[in-house]
Amino acid sequence: MTKWEYMSVWVDQNWEVRAIVGYDEKRDRLPKFVEFLNLVGLVGWEMVAMVPVEVGHRVFFKRPKKS
């Protein structure tokens, strides 16, 4: 049975990443959303849902958990 790990991201109305929950890479600045998608895609994250919220979007990702 596949086990998963999850991450959620808050993206503002200008498509800038404002907060990340579940991803530990430290950065000096948070990237634009498209740049972020490319970065996390390289390490196996897959976007599974995007939900509009008052101040932008909440985006959810998953990837297989490493043993």
C-alpha positions in Angstrom: 0.0 0.0 0.0 1.4 3.4 -1.0 1.8 5.9 1.9 1.7 9.6 1.0 3.0 12.8 2.4 1.1 16.1 1.9 1.9 19.8 1.5 -0.3 22.8 1.2 0.5 26.2 -0.1 -1.2 29.6 0.2 -0.8 31.6 -3.0 -1.9 35.3 -3.0 -3.9 37.1 -5.7 -0.6 38.1 -7.4 0.4 34.4 -7.7 3.2 34.7 -5.1 3.7 31.9 -2.6 3.0 33.3 0.9 3.0 30.2 3.2 4.0 26.5 2.9 2.9 23.8 5.2 4.6 20.4 4.9 7.8 21.3 3.0 11.0 21.9 4.8 13.3 23.5 2.2 14.6 26.8 3.5 14.7 29.7 1.1 15.6 33.4 1.4 12.4 34.4 -0.4 9.3 32.6 -1.4 9.0 32.2 -5.2 6.3 33.0 -7.7 3.8 30.1 -8.0 5.0 28.9 -11.4 8.6 28.8 -10.2 7.5 26.9 -7.1 5.6 24.4 -9.2 8.7 23.7 -11.2 10.9 23.3 -8.1 8.6 20.9 -6.2 7.8 18.9 -9.3 11.5 18.1 -9.6 11.4 16.4 -6.2 8.2 14.4 -6.8 5.3 16.6 -5.6 2.1 16.4 -7.6 -0.6 19.1 -7.4 -3.9 17.5 -6.5 -6.3 20.4 -5.8 -6.6 24.2 -5.9 -9.2 25.9 -3.9 -10.0 29.6 -4.3 -10.1 31.6 -1.0 -10.7 35.3 -0.3 -7.1 36.3 -0.6 -5.9 34.0 -3.4 -5.7 30.2 -3.5 -4.9 27.2 -1.3 -3.1 24.5 -3.2 -2.6 20.9 -2.1 0.2 18.5 -3.2 1.1 14.9 -2.5 3.9 12.5 -3.2 4.8 9.0 -2.2 6.4 8.8 1.2 10.0 7.7 1.2 10.7 4.6 3.3 
